[in-house]
Amino acid sequence: MSKEFDFFGNEQISKLFDLVLELGMDLHVASTRIRALEMMLVRSGKLNNGELDGFIPTADEKQVLDKNRDEFMARLMRIITEVGPAEHPLREQWDQALVKRSRS
């Protein structure tokens, strides 16, 4: 990690901070989009207010949701486990991520 991005003088704390920032950004974007989508569906009459709270996925839908969760967690774990400078993607890890994605 370069000194420019090491705000706390401790690499582990800086990585944890990176993880918290990543989670915060993802949470904000996801919750905003979910709320907007639900509002649009209620407004158009396609969904009743609060109906989304009772959603139970089918087996196929659960598979998709579980896969999305696993990919999200892998991305977060990569922040903690990556080595080298954090200011740019690491070539080896980037290549591995591309290969894995192409197999999906």
C-alpha positions as CSV (number, residue, x, y, z in Angstrom):
1,M,0.0,0.0,0.0
2,S,1.5,3.4,-0.9
3,K,1.9,6.0,1.8
4,E,-0.6,8.2,-0.1
5,F,-3.4,5.8,0.6
6,D,-2.3,4.6,4.1
7,F,-4.4,7.0,6.2
8,F,-3.9,5.2,9.5
9,G,-0.3,4.1,9.5
10,N,-1.4,0.4,9.6
11,E,-2.0,-1.6,6.5
12,Q,-4.7,-3.9,8.1
13,I,-6.7,-0.9,9.4
14,S,-6.5,0.8,6.0
15,K,-7.8,-2.4,4.3
16,L,-10.6,-2.6,6.8
17,F,-11.4,1.0,6.1
18,D,-11.4,0.3,2.4
19,L,-13.9,-2.6,3.1
20,V,-16.1,-0.3,5.2
21,L,-16.1,2.3,2.4
22,E,-16.9,-0.3,-0.2
23,L,-19.8,-1.7,1.9
24,G,-21.1,1.8,2.5
25,M,-21.1,2.7,-1.2
26,D,-22.8,-0.6,-2.2
27,L,-25.4,-0.3,0.6
28,H,-26.3,3.3,-0.4
29,V,-26.7,2.5,-4.1
30,A,-28.6,-0.7,-3.5
31,S,-31.0,0.7,-1.0
32,T,-31.7,3.8,-3.1
33,R,-32.4,1.7,-6.2
34,I,-34.5,-0.8,-4.2
35,R,-36.6,1.9,-2.7
36,A,-37.0,3.7,-6.0
37,L,-38.0,0.5,-7.8
38,E,-40.6,-0.4,-5.1
39,M,-42.0,3.1,-5.2
40,M,-42.3,2.9,-9.0
41,L,-44.0,-0.5,-8.8
42,V,-46.5,0.7,-6.1
43,R,-47.2,3.9,-8.1
44,S,-47.9,1.9,-11.3
45,G,-50.2,-0.5,-9.4
46,K,-48.0,-3.6,-10.1
47,L,-47.2,-4.0,-6.4
48,N,-49.0,-3.2,-3.2
49,N,-47.2,-1.1,-0.6
50,G,-45.4,-3.5,1.8
51,E,-45.9,-6.5,-0.5
52,L,-42.2,-6.9,-1.1
53,D,-41.7,-7.8,2.6
54,G,-43.5,-11.1,2.1
55,F,-41.5,-12.2,-0.9
56,I,-40.5,-15.9,-0.8
57,P,-38.2,-16.9,-3.7
58,T,-38.6,-20.1,-5.8
59,A,-35.8,-22.6,-5.8
60,D,-34.4,-21.1,-9.1
61,E,-34.7,-17.5,-7.7
62,K,-33.0,-18.6,-4.5
63,Q,-30.1,-20.0,-6.6
64,V,-29.7,-16.6,-8.3
65,L,-29.8,-14.7,-5.0
66,D,-27.3,-17.0,-3.4
67,K,-24.9,-16.7,-6.4
68,N,-25.2,-12.9,-6.2
69,R,-24.4,-13.0,-2.5
70,D,-21.4,-15.2,-2.9
71,E,-20.0,-13.0,-5.7
72,F,-20.5,-9.9,-3.5
73,M,-18.8,-11.6,-0.5
74,A,-15.8,-12.7,-2.7
75,R,-15.4,-9.1,-3.9
76,L,-15.3,-7.8,-0.3
77,M,-12.9,-10.5,0.8
78,R,-10.6,-9.6,-2.1
79,I,-10.2,-6.1,-0.5
80,I,-8.9,-7.7,2.7
81,T,-6.7,-10.3,1.1
82,E,-5.1,-8.4,-1.8
83,V,-1.4,-7.7,-1.6
84,G,0.4,-4.8,-3.1
85,P,-0.7,-1.2,-3.7
86,A,-4.4,-0.6,-3.3
87,E,-4.6,2.4,-5.6
88,H,-4.9,0.3,-8.7
89,P,-6.2,-3.2,-9.6
90,L,-3.6,-5.9,-9.2
91,R,-2.8,-7.6,-12.5
92,E,-2.7,-11.2,-11.2
93,Q,-5.9,-10.9,-9.2
94,W,-7.6,-9.0,-12.0
95,D,-6.7,-11.7,-14.5
96,Q,-8.0,-14.4,-12.1
97,A,-11.3,-12.5,-11.7
98,L,-11.8,-12.2,-15.4
99,V,-11.1,-15.9,-16.0
100,K,-13.5,-16.9,-13.2
101,R,-16.2,-14.5,-14.6
102,S,-15.8,-15.9,-18.1
103,R,-16.4,-19.4,-16.8
104,S,-19.7,-18.4,-15.2
